[in-house]
Amino acid sequence: MSITTLNTPEPTGAQAPHSGQAGIHPVSLLRRGEPCPLPGPEKMRGLRLVAVWVALTAASWAVLGGAGYGLYALVQSFML
């Protein structure tokens, strides 16, 4: 590939895949009798997700408000 070329070379079939271990395709792991990987955790959806976002937002504002008031009280005590 030339330095002035913007296109990347086409991969050939002889190259090893770039994901996982070199030379081992994920499908070949299943053929050896190894168990399938477990599915990931269940995704949170709907009202439960909204409730968690609202609670996290309220908690972050409470922490921010508490830190702000603490800073205000600290500055006020130095001024007196």
PDB file of N, CA, C and O in Angstrom:
ATOM      1  N   MET A   1       0.842  -1.168   0.000  1.00  0.00           N
ATOM      2  CA  MET A   1       0.000   0.000   0.000  1.00  0.00           C
ATOM      3  C   MET A   1       0.890   1.234   0.000  1.00  0.00           C
ATOM      4  O   MET A   1       1.841   1.343   0.774  1.00  0.00           O
ATOM      5  N   SER A   2       0.563   2.131  -0.864  1.00  0.00           N
ATOM      6  CA  SER A   2       1.311   3.374  -0.988  1.00  0.00           C
ATOM      7  C   SER A   2       0.905   4.343   0.115  1.00  0.00           C
ATOM      8  O   SER A   2      -0.199   4.253   0.652  1.00  0.00           O
ATOM      9  N   ILE A   3       1.783   5.255   0.444  1.00  0.00           N
ATOM     10  CA  ILE A   3       1.481   6.234   1.481  1.00  0.00           C
ATOM     11  C   ILE A   3       0.426   7.226   1.008  1.00  0.00           C
ATOM     12  O   ILE A   3      -0.235   7.864   1.828  1.00  0.00           O
ATOM     13  N   THR A   4       0.263   7.362  -0.292  1.00  0.00           N
ATOM     14  CA  THR A   4      -0.734   8.286  -0.824  1.00  0.00           C
ATOM     15  C   THR A   4      -2.085   7.629  -1.034  1.00  0.00           C
ATOM     16  O   THR A   4      -3.047   8.317  -1.372  1.00  0.00           O
ATOM     17  N   THR A   5      -2.190   6.328  -0.845  1.00  0.00           N
ATOM     18  CA  THR A   5      -3.442   5.613  -1.044  1.00  0.00           C
ATOM     19  C   THR A   5      -4.319   5.751   0.197  1.00  0.00           C
ATOM     20  O   THR A   5      -3.842   5.604   1.322  1.00  0.00           O
ATOM     21  N   LEU A   6      -5.592   6.031  -0.014  1.00  0.00           N
ATOM     22  CA  LEU A   6      -6.519   6.162   1.108  1.00  0.00           C
ATOM     23  C   LEU A   6      -7.246   4.867   1.403  1.00  0.00           C
ATOM     24  O   LEU A   6      -7.839   4.725   2.473  1.00  0.00           O
ATOM     25  N   ASN A   7      -7.215   3.925   0.488  1.00  0.00           N
ATOM     26  CA  ASN A   7      -7.925   2.662   0.680  1.00  0.00           C
ATOM     27  C   ASN A   7      -7.034   1.679   1.425  1.00  0.00           C
ATOM     28  O   ASN A   7      -5.821   1.638   1.220  1.00  0.00           O
ATOM     29  N   THR A   8      -7.659   0.886   2.294  1.00  0.00           N
ATOM     30  CA  THR A   8      -6.919  -0.159   2.988  1.00  0.00           C
ATOM     31  C   THR A   8      -6.930  -1.401   2.119  1.00  0.00           C
ATOM     32  O   THR A   8      -7.874  -1.595   1.353  1.00  0.00           O
ATOM     33  N   PRO A   9      -5.918  -2.249   2.208  1.00  0.00           N
ATOM     34  CA  PRO A   9      -5.894  -3.449   1.396  1.00  0.00           C
ATOM     35  C   PRO A   9      -6.994  -4.414   1.831  1.00  0.00           C
ATOM     36  O   PRO A   9      -7.362  -4.457   3.005  1.00  0.00           O
ATOM     37  N   GLU A  10      -7.504  -5.169   0.902  1.00  0.00           N
ATOM     38  CA  GLU A  10      -8.536  -6.158   1.188  1.00  0.00           C
ATOM     39  C   GLU A  10      -7.917  -7.329   1.947  1.00  0.00           C
ATOM     40  O   GLU A  10      -6.844  -7.799   1.570  1.00  0.00           O
ATOM     41  N   PRO A  11      -8.574  -7.813   3.015  1.00  0.00           N
ATOM     42  CA  PRO A  11      -8.024  -8.954   3.737  1.00  0.00           C
ATOM     43  C   PRO A  11      -8.157 -10.223   2.904  1.00  0.00           C
ATOM     44  O   PRO A  11      -9.132 -10.404   2.175  1.00  0.00           O
ATOM     45  N   THR A  12      -7.189 -11.072   3.021  1.00  0.00           N
ATOM     46  CA  THR A  12      -7.234 -12.358   2.321  1.00  0.00           C
ATOM     47  C   THR A  12      -7.710 -13.424   3.279  1.00  0.00           C
ATOM     48  O   THR A  12      -7.702 -13.215   4.492  1.00  0.00           O
ATOM     49  N   GLY A  13      -8.119 -14.550   2.763  1.00  0.00           N
ATOM     50  CA  GLY A  13      -8.613 -15.642   3.594  1.00  0.00           C
ATOM     51  C   GLY A  13      -7.532 -16.283   4.428  1.00  0.00           C
ATOM     52  O   GLY A  13      -7.849 -16.981   5.391  1.00  0.00           O
ATOM     53  N   ALA A  14      -6.260 -16.077   4.101  1.00  0.00           N
ATOM     54  CA  ALA A  14      -5.174 -16.721   4.822  1.00  0.00           C
ATOM     55  C   ALA A  14      -4.821 -15.995   6.112  1.00  0.00           C
ATOM     56  O   ALA A  14      -4.070 -16.532   6.926  1.00  0.00           O
ATOM     57  N   GLN A  15      -5.342 -14.783   6.321  1.00  0.00           N
ATOM     58  CA  GLN A  15      -5.002 -14.031   7.522  1.00  0.00           C
ATOM     59  C   GLN A  15      -5.815 -14.524   8.713  1.00  0.00           C
ATOM     60  O   GLN A  15      -6.950 -14.976   8.562  1.00  0.00           O
ATOM     61  N   ALA A  16      -5.214 -14.430   9.904  1.00  0.00           N
ATOM     62  CA  ALA A  16      -5.899 -14.823  11.131  1.00  0.00           C
ATOM     63  C   ALA A  16      -6.909 -13.746  11.508  1.00  0.00           C
ATOM     64  O   ALA A  16      -6.683 -12.568  11.232  1.00  0.00           O
ATOM     65  N   PRO A  17      -8.025 -14.132  12.139  1.00  0.00           N
ATOM     66  CA  PRO A  17      -8.990 -13.126  12.575  1.00  0.00           C
ATOM     67  C   PRO A  17      -8.385 -12.232  13.648  1.00  0.00           C
ATOM     68  O   PRO A  17      -7.478 -12.652  14.367  1.00  0.00           O
ATOM     69  N   HIS A  18      -8.883 -10.992  13.762  1.00  0.00           N
ATOM     70  CA  HIS A  18      -8.315 -10.032  14.704  1.00  0.00           C
ATOM     71  C   HIS A  18      -8.976 -10.083  16.073  1.00  0.00           C
ATOM     72  O   HIS A  18      -8.433  -9.517  17.021  1.00  0.00           O
ATOM     73  N   SER A  19     -10.121 -10.735  16.217  1.00  0.00           N
ATOM     74  CA  SER A  19     -10.787 -10.772  17.510  1.00  0.00           C
ATOM     75  C   SER A  19     -10.443 -12.067  18.233  1.00  0.00           C
ATOM     76  O   SER A  19     -10.350 -13.129  17.618  1.00  0.00           O
ATOM     77  N   GLY A  20     -10.258 -11.967  19.527  1.00  0.00           N
ATOM     78  CA  GLY A  20      -9.957 -13.154  20.320  1.00  0.00           C
ATOM     79  C   GLY A  20      -8.539 -13.623  20.099  1.00  0.00           C
ATOM     80  O   GLY A  20      -7.639 -12.827  19.834  1.00  0.00           O
ATOM     81  N   GLN A  21      -8.350 -14.928  20.211  1.00  0.00           N
ATOM     82  CA  GLN A  21      -7.033 -15.494  20.008  1.00  0.00           C
ATOM     83  C   GLN A  21      -6.763 -15.627  18.523  1.00  0.00           C
ATOM     84  O   GLN A  21      -7.676 -15.872  17.736  1.00  0.00           O
ATOM     85  N   ALA A  22      -5.516 -15.465  18.148  1.00  0.00           N
ATOM     86  CA  ALA A  22      -5.149 -15.548  16.735  1.00  0.00           C
ATOM     87  C   ALA A  22      -5.348 -16.974  16.233  1.00  0.00           C
ATOM     88  O   ALA A  22      -4.867 -17.928  16.846  1.00  0.00           O
ATOM     89  N   GLY A  23      -6.044 -17.112  15.139  1.00  0.00           N
ATOM     90  CA  GLY A  23      -6.214 -18.401  14.504  1.00  0.00           C
ATOM     91  C   GLY A  23      -7.384 -19.217  15.009  1.00  0.00           C
ATOM     92  O   GLY A  23      -7.696 -20.247  14.411  1.00  0.00           O
ATOM     93  N   ILE A  24      -8.045 -18.810  16.077  1.00  0.00           N
ATOM     94  CA  ILE A  24      -9.178 -19.569  16.617  1.00  0.00           C
ATOM     95  C   ILE A  24     -10.442 -18.763  16.367  1.00  0.00           C
ATOM     96  O   ILE A  24     -10.608 -17.660  16.886  1.00  0.00           O
ATOM     97  N   HIS A  25     -11.308 -19.321  15.581  1.00  0.00           N
ATOM     98  CA  HIS A  25     -12.570 -18.653  15.277  1.00  0.00           C
ATOM     99  C   HIS A  25     -13.565 -19.000  16.380  1.00  0.00           C
ATOM    100  O   HIS A  25     -13.554 -20.134  16.860  1.00  0.00           O
ATOM    101  N   PRO A  26     -14.437 -18.057  16.809  1.00  0.00           N
ATOM    102  CA  PRO A  26     -15.377 -18.344  17.890  1.00  0.00           C
ATOM    103  C   PRO A  26     -16.271 -19.549  17.629  1.00  0.00           C
ATOM    104  O   PRO A  26     -16.654 -20.244  18.569  1.00  0.00           O
ATOM    105  N   VAL A  27     -16.609 -19.807  16.372  1.00  0.00           N
ATOM    106  CA  VAL A  27     -17.462 -20.953  16.062  1.00  0.00           C
ATOM    107  C   VAL A  27     -16.715 -22.253  16.319  1.00  0.00           C
ATOM    108  O   VAL A  27     -17.321 -23.245  16.725  1.00  0.00           O
ATOM    109  N   SER A  28     -15.404 -22.261  16.087  1.00  0.00           N
ATOM    110  CA  SER A  28     -14.647 -23.490  16.285  1.00  0.00           C
ATOM    111  C   SER A  28     -14.581 -23.870  17.757  1.00  0.00           C
ATOM    112  O   SER A  28     -14.390 -25.044  18.074  1.00  0.00           O
ATOM    113  N   LEU A  29     -14.733 -22.915  18.661  1.00  0.00           N
ATOM    114  CA  LEU A  29     -14.730 -23.236  20.082  1.00  0.00           C
ATOM    115  C   LEU A  29     -15.969 -24.038  20.458  1.00  0.00           C
ATOM    116  O   LEU A  29     -15.907 -24.908  21.326  1.00  0.00           O
ATOM    117  N   LEU A  30     -17.092 -23.750  19.808  1.00  0.00           N
ATOM    118  CA  LEU A  30     -18.325 -24.474  20.111  1.00  0.00           C
ATOM    119  C   LEU A  30     -18.275 -25.897  19.580  1.00  0.00           C
ATOM    120  O   LEU A  30     -18.963 -26.772  20.105  1.00  0.00           O
ATOM    121  N   ARG A  31     -17.497 -26.141  18.578  1.00  0.00           N
ATOM    122  CA  ARG A  31     -17.425 -27.472  17.986  1.00  0.00           C
ATOM    123  C   ARG A  31     -16.630 -28.440  18.839  1.00  0.00           C
ATOM    124  O   ARG A  31     -16.727 -29.651  18.643  1.00  0.00           O
ATOM    125  N   ARG A  32     -15.854 -27.941  19.771  1.00  0.00           N
ATOM    126  CA  ARG A  32     -15.048 -28.817  20.616  1.00  0.00           C
ATOM    127  C   ARG A  32     -15.820 -29.349  21.811  1.00  0.00           C
ATOM    128  O   ARG A  32     -15.249 -30.057  22.640  1.00  0.00           O
ATOM    129  N   GLY A  33     -17.075 -29.034  21.917  1.00  0.00           N
ATOM    130  CA  GLY A  33     -17.878 -29.534  23.012  1.00  0.00           C
ATOM    131  C   GLY A  33     -17.855 -28.643  24.233  1.00  0.00           C
ATOM    132  O   GLY A  33     -18.344 -29.030  25.295  1.00  0.00           O
ATOM    133  N   GLU A  34     -17.293 -27.455  24.097  1.00  0.00           N
ATOM    134  CA  GLU A  34     -17.283 -26.532  25.227  1.00  0.00           C
ATOM    135  C   GLU A  34     -18.665 -25.905  25.360  1.00  0.00           C
ATOM    136  O   GLU A  34     -19.344 -25.687  24.357  1.00  0.00           O
ATOM    137  N   PRO A  35     -19.091 -25.613  26.594  1.00  0.00           N
ATOM    138  CA  PRO A  35     -20.429 -25.030  26.768  1.00  0.00           C
ATOM    139  C   PRO A  35     -20.501 -23.622  26.196  1.00  0.00           C
ATOM    140  O   PRO A  35     -19.500 -22.909  26.123  1.00  0.00           O
ATOM    141  N   CYS A  36     -21.698 -23.243  25.796  1.00  0.00           N
ATOM    142  CA  CYS A  36     -21.926 -21.899  25.280  1.00  0.00           C
ATOM    143  C   CYS A  36     -21.777 -20.900  26.419  1.00  0.00           C
ATOM    144  O   CYS A  36     -22.084 -21.222  27.567  1.00  0.00           O
ATOM    145  N   PRO A  37     -21.312 -19.700  26.121  1.00  0.00           N
ATOM    146  CA  PRO A  37     -21.209 -18.695  27.189  1.00  0.00           C
ATOM    147  C   PRO A  37     -22.587 -18.324  27.702  1.00  0.00           C
ATOM    148  O   PRO A  37     -23.569 -18.338  26.959  1.00  0.00           O
ATOM    149  N   LEU A  38     -22.646 -17.992  28.979  1.00  0.00           N
ATOM    150  CA  LEU A  38     -23.919 -17.616  29.583  1.00  0.00           C
ATOM    151  C   LEU A  38     -24.354 -16.250  29.060  1.00  0.00           C
ATOM    152  O   LEU A  38     -23.516 -15.403  28.753  1.00  0.00           O
ATOM    153  N   PRO A  39     -25.659 -16.039  28.959  1.00  0.00           N
ATOM    154  CA  PRO A  39     -26.122 -14.728  28.513  1.00  0.00           C
ATOM    155  C   PRO A  39     -25.812 -13.674  29.575  1.00  0.00           C
ATOM    156  O   PRO A  39     -25.650 -13.993  30.753  1.00  0.00           O
ATOM    157  N   GLY A  40     -25.731 -12.422  29.147  1.00  0.00           N
ATOM    158  CA  GLY A  40     -25.432 -11.329  30.063  1.00  0.00           C
ATOM    159  C   GLY A  40     -26.608 -11.046  30.982  1.00  0.00           C
ATOM    160  O   GLY A  40     -27.643 -11.705  30.885  1.00  0.00           O
ATOM    161  N   PRO A  41     -26.462 -10.089  31.857  1.00  0.00           N
ATOM    162  CA  PRO A  41     -27.557  -9.754  32.768  1.00  0.00           C
ATOM    163  C   PRO A  41     -28.758  -9.201  32.010  1.00  0.00           C
ATOM    164  O   PRO A  41     -28.622  -8.645  30.920  1.00  0.00           O
ATOM    165  N   GLU A  42     -29.911  -9.361  32.597  1.00  0.00           N
ATOM    166  CA  GLU A  42     -31.140  -8.871  31.961  1.00  0.00           C
ATOM    167  C   GLU A  42     -31.119  -7.347  31.946  1.00  0.00           C
ATOM    168  O   GLU A  42     -30.756  -6.713  32.937  1.00  0.00           O
ATOM    169  N   LYS A  43     -31.509  -6.769  30.819  1.00  0.00           N
ATOM    170  CA  LYS A  43     -31.507  -5.313  30.691  1.00  0.00           C
ATOM    171  C   LYS A  43     -32.696  -4.722  31.427  1.00  0.00           C
ATOM    172  O   LYS A  43     -33.797  -5.273  31.422  1.00  0.00           O
ATOM    173  N   MET A  44     -32.440  -3.579  32.064  1.00  0.00           N
ATOM    174  CA  MET A  44     -33.493  -2.881  32.772  1.00  0.00           C
ATOM    175  C   MET A  44     -34.277  -2.045  31.766  1.00  0.00           C
ATOM    176  O   MET A  44     -33.686  -1.321  30.964  1.00  0.00           O
ATOM    177  N   ARG A  45     -35.587  -2.140  31.806  1.00  0.00           N
ATOM    178  CA  ARG A  45     -36.422  -1.409  30.860  1.00  0.00           C
ATOM    179  C   ARG A  45     -37.643  -0.849  31.557  1.00  0.00           C
ATOM    180  O   ARG A  45     -37.996  -1.258  32.663  1.00  0.00           O
ATOM    181  N   GLY A  46     -38.277   0.093  30.886  1.00  0.00           N
ATOM    182  CA  GLY A  46     -39.570   0.599  31.319  1.00  0.00           C
ATOM    183  C   GLY A  46     -39.530   1.459  32.554  1.00  0.00           C
ATOM    184  O   GLY A  46     -38.613   2.256  32.750  1.00  0.00           O
ATOM    185  N   LEU A  47     -40.553   1.286  33.398  1.00  0.00           N
ATOM    186  CA  LEU A  47     -40.737   2.110  34.580  1.00  0.00           C
ATOM    187  C   LEU A  47     -39.590   1.954  35.574  1.00  0.00           C
ATOM    188  O   LEU A  47     -39.196   2.922  36.225  1.00  0.00           O
ATOM    189  N   ARG A  48     -39.064   0.759  35.690  1.00  0.00           N
ATOM    190  CA  ARG A  48     -37.946   0.532  36.609  1.00  0.00           C
ATOM    191  C   ARG A  48     -36.727   1.357  36.197  1.00  0.00           C
ATOM    192  O   ARG A  48     -36.061   1.943  37.051  1.00  0.00           O
ATOM    193  N   LEU A  49     -36.434   1.407  34.908  1.00  0.00           N
ATOM    194  CA  LEU A  49     -35.311   2.195  34.410  1.00  0.00           C
ATOM    195  C   LEU A  49     -35.523   3.687  34.675  1.00  0.00           C
ATOM    196  O   LEU A  49     -34.598   4.387  35.086  1.00  0.00           O
ATOM    197  N   VAL A  50     -36.735   4.163  34.441  1.00  0.00           N
ATOM    198  CA  VAL A  50     -37.053   5.567  34.690  1.00  0.00           C
ATOM    199  C   VAL A  50     -36.904   5.875  36.178  1.00  0.00           C
ATOM    200  O   VAL A  50     -36.365   6.921  36.539  1.00  0.00           O
ATOM    201  N   ALA A  51     -37.372   4.978  37.045  1.00  0.00           N
ATOM    202  CA  ALA A  51     -37.273   5.194  38.490  1.00  0.00           C
ATOM    203  C   ALA A  51     -35.817   5.253  38.941  1.00  0.00           C
ATOM    204  O   ALA A  51     -35.464   6.073  39.789  1.00  0.00           O
ATOM    205  N   VAL A  52     -34.978   4.401  38.386  1.00  0.00           N
ATOM    206  CA  VAL A  52     -33.557   4.415  38.754  1.00  0.00           C
ATOM    207  C   VAL A  52     -32.906   5.712  38.298  1.00  0.00           C
ATOM    208  O   VAL A  52     -32.122   6.305  39.039  1.00  0.00           O
ATOM    209  N   TRP A  53     -33.223   6.164  37.077  1.00  0.00           N
ATOM    210  CA  TRP A  53     -32.644   7.421  36.584  1.00  0.00           C
ATOM    211  C   TRP A  53     -33.104   8.609  37.426  1.00  0.00           C
ATOM    212  O   TRP A  53     -32.305   9.497  37.724  1.00  0.00           O
ATOM    213  N   VAL A  54     -34.361   8.636  37.806  1.00  0.00           N
ATOM    214  CA  VAL A  54     -34.873   9.732  38.630  1.00  0.00           C
ATOM    215  C   VAL A  54     -34.193   9.715  39.998  1.00  0.00           C
ATOM    216  O   VAL A  54     -33.807  10.764  40.514  1.00  0.00           O
ATOM    217  N   ALA A  55     -34.047   8.532  40.582  1.00  0.00           N
ATOM    218  CA  ALA A  55     -33.403   8.427  41.892  1.00  0.00           C
ATOM    219  C   ALA A  55     -31.936   8.854  41.822  1.00  0.00           C
ATOM    220  O   ALA A  55     -31.455   9.557  42.710  1.00  0.00           O
ATOM    221  N   LEU A  56     -31.231   8.441  40.790  1.00  0.00           N
ATOM    222  CA  LEU A  56     -29.831   8.842  40.654  1.00  0.00           C
ATOM    223  C   LEU A  56     -29.692  10.345  40.424  1.00  0.00           C
ATOM    224  O   LEU A  56     -28.772  10.978  40.943  1.00  0.00           O
ATOM    225  N   THR A  57     -30.604  10.903  39.650  1.00  0.00           N
ATOM    226  CA  THR A  57     -30.569  12.351  39.412  1.00  0.00           C
ATOM    227  C   THR A  57     -30.843  13.116  40.693  1.00  0.00           C
ATOM    228  O   THR A  57     -30.156  14.092  40.996  1.00  0.00           O
ATOM    229  N   ALA A  58     -31.845  12.679  41.447  1.00  0.00           N
ATOM    230  CA  ALA A  58     -32.168  13.344  42.713  1.00  0.00           C
ATOM    231  C   ALA A  58     -31.004  13.219  43.695  1.00  0.00           C
ATOM    232  O   ALA A  58     -30.674  14.179  44.392  1.00  0.00           O
ATOM    233  N   ALA A  59     -30.387  12.053  43.751  1.00  0.00           N
ATOM    234  CA  ALA A  59     -29.257  11.859  44.660  1.00  0.00           C
ATOM    235  C   ALA A  59     -28.078  12.742  44.268  1.00  0.00           C
ATOM    236  O   ALA A  59     -27.406  13.300  45.135  1.00  0.00           O
ATOM    237  N   SER A  60     -27.826  12.871  42.983  1.00  0.00           N
ATOM    238  CA  SER A  60     -26.701  13.712  42.557  1.00  0.00           C
ATOM    239  C   SER A  60     -26.964  15.181  42.870  1.00  0.00           C
ATOM    240  O   SER A  60     -26.051  15.908  43.263  1.00  0.00           O
ATOM    241  N   TRP A  61     -28.215  15.622  42.694  1.00  0.00           N
ATOM    242  CA  TRP A  61     -28.542  17.006  43.043  1.00  0.00           C
ATOM    243  C   TRP A  61     -28.450  17.222  44.553  1.00  0.00           C
ATOM    244  O   TRP A  61     -28.039  18.293  44.999  1.00  0.00           O
ATOM    245  N   ALA A  62     -28.827  16.223  45.339  1.00  0.00           N
ATOM    246  CA  ALA A  62     -28.729  16.335  46.796  1.00  0.00           C
ATOM    247  C   ALA A  62     -27.271  16.445  47.230  1.00  0.00           C
ATOM    248  O   ALA A  62     -26.936  17.249  48.099  1.00  0.00           O
ATOM    249  N   VAL A  63     -26.409  15.639  46.624  1.00  0.00           N
ATOM    250  CA  VAL A  63     -24.978  15.713  46.949  1.00  0.00           C
ATOM    251  C   VAL A  63     -24.423  17.071  46.537  1.00  0.00           C
ATOM    252  O   VAL A  63     -23.675  17.691  47.291  1.00  0.00           O
ATOM    253  N   LEU A  64     -24.782  17.529  45.357  1.00  0.00           N
ATOM    254  CA  LEU A  64     -24.316  18.834  44.887  1.00  0.00           C
ATOM    255  C   LEU A  64     -24.816  19.953  45.789  1.00  0.00           C
ATOM    256  O   LEU A  64     -24.062  20.867  46.123  1.00  0.00           O
ATOM    257  N   GLY A  65     -26.089  19.888  46.187  1.00  0.00           N
ATOM    258  CA  GLY A  65     -26.642  20.892  47.087  1.00  0.00           C
ATOM    259  C   GLY A  65     -25.969  20.863  48.451  1.00  0.00           C
ATOM    260  O   GLY A  65     -25.682  21.914  49.025  1.00  0.00           O
ATOM    261  N   GLY A  66     -25.717  19.678  48.970  1.00  0.00           N
ATOM    262  CA  GLY A  66     -25.038  19.556  50.255  1.00  0.00           C
ATOM    263  C   GLY A  66     -23.618  20.090  50.200  1.00  0.00           C
ATOM    264  O   GLY A  66     -23.164  20.753  51.133  1.00  0.00           O
ATOM    265  N   ALA A  67     -22.917  19.807  49.117  1.00  0.00           N
ATOM    266  CA  ALA A  67     -21.551  20.325  48.963  1.00  0.00           C
ATOM    267  C   ALA A  67     -21.575  21.838  48.820  1.00  0.00           C
ATOM    268  O   ALA A  67     -20.723  22.529  49.377  1.00  0.00           O
ATOM    269  N   GLY A  68     -22.535  22.349  48.086  1.00  0.00           N
ATOM    270  CA  GLY A  68     -22.657  23.802  47.923  1.00  0.00           C
ATOM    271  C   GLY A  68     -22.967  24.493  49.242  1.00  0.00           C
ATOM    272  O   GLY A  68     -22.387  25.531  49.559  1.00  0.00           O
ATOM    273  N   TYR A  69     -23.880  23.916  50.005  1.00  0.00           N
ATOM    274  CA  TYR A  69     -24.221  24.511  51.292  1.00  0.00           C
ATOM    275  C   TYR A  69     -23.039  24.415  52.259  1.00  0.00           C
ATOM    276  O   TYR A  69     -22.795  25.338  53.036  1.00  0.00           O
ATOM    277  N   GLY A  70     -22.310  23.304  52.210  1.00  0.00           N
ATOM    278  CA  GLY A  70     -21.121  23.158  53.049  1.00  0.00           C
ATOM    279  C   GLY A  70     -20.075  24.197  52.715  1.00  0.00           C
ATOM    280  O   GLY A  70     -19.453  24.765  53.613  1.00  0.00           O
ATOM    281  N   LEU A  71     -19.874  24.451  51.434  1.00  0.00           N
ATOM    282  CA  LEU A  71     -18.930  25.484  51.008  1.00  0.00           C
ATOM    283  C   LEU A  71     -19.416  26.868  51.441  1.00  0.00           C
ATOM    284  O   LEU A  71     -18.624  27.703  51.879  1.00  0.00           O
ATOM    285  N   TYR A  72     -20.710  27.101  51.317  1.00  0.00           N
ATOM    286  CA  TYR A  72     -21.292  28.374  51.757  1.00  0.00           C
ATOM    287  C   TYR A  72     -21.070  28.579  53.243  1.00  0.00           C
ATOM    288  O   TYR A  72     -20.662  29.656  53.678  1.00  0.00           O
ATOM    289  N   ALA A  73     -21.348  27.516  54.038  1.00  0.00           N
ATOM    290  CA  ALA A  73     -21.171  27.622  55.498  1.00  0.00           C
ATOM    291  C   ALA A  73     -19.705  27.840  55.849  1.00  0.00           C
ATOM    292  O   ALA A  73     -19.410  28.589  56.779  1.00  0.00           O
ATOM    293  N   LEU A  74     -18.780  27.209  55.132  1.00  0.00           N
ATOM    294  CA  LEU A  74     -17.360  27.363  55.391  1.00  0.00           C
ATOM    295  C   LEU A  74     -16.913  28.792  55.100  1.00  0.00           C
ATOM    296  O   LEU A  74     -16.197  29.396  55.899  1.00  0.00           O
ATOM    297  N   VAL A  75     -17.332  29.331  53.962  1.00  0.00           N
ATOM    298  CA  VAL A  75     -16.963  30.701  53.604  1.00  0.00           C
ATOM    299  C   VAL A  75     -17.594  31.679  54.590  1.00  0.00           C
ATOM    300  O   VAL A  75     -16.952  32.653  54.983  1.00  0.00           O
ATOM    301  N   GLN A  76     -18.826  31.440  54.991  1.00  0.00           N
ATOM    302  CA  GLN A  76     -19.532  32.310  55.945  1.00  0.00           C
ATOM    303  C   GLN A  76     -18.822  32.319  57.285  1.00  0.00           C
ATOM    304  O   GLN A  76     -18.741  33.364  57.932  1.00  0.00           O
ATOM    305  N   SER A  77     -18.301  31.168  57.718  1.00  0.00           N
ATOM    306  CA  SER A  77     -17.621  31.124  59.015  1.00  0.00           C
ATOM    307  C   SER A  77     -16.285  31.873  58.965  1.00  0.00           C
ATOM    308  O   SER A  77     -15.855  32.433  59.974  1.00  0.00           O
ATOM    309  N   PHE A  78     -15.632  31.887  57.812  1.00  0.00           N
ATOM    310  CA  PHE A  78     -14.377  32.630  57.704  1.00  0.00           C
ATOM    311  C   PHE A  78     -14.603  34.140  57.662  1.00  0.00           C
ATOM    312  O   PHE A  78     -13.728  34.908  58.063  1.00  0.00           O
ATOM    313  N   MET A  79     -15.748  34.562  57.191  1.00  0.00           N
ATOM    314  CA  MET A  79     -16.037  35.978  57.068  1.00  0.00           C
ATOM    315  C   MET A  79     -16.477  36.595  58.381  1.00  0.00           C
ATOM    316  O   MET A  79     -16.402  37.812  58.547  1.00  0.00           O
ATOM    317  N   LEU A  80     -16.927  35.789  59.298  1.00  0.00           N
ATOM    318  CA  LEU A  80     -17.403  36.349  60.574  1.00  0.00           C
ATOM    319  C   LEU A  80     -16.317  36.550  61.557  1.00  0.00           C
ATOM    320  O   LEU A  80     -16.568  37.012  62.669  1.00  0.00           O
TER     321      LEU A  80
END
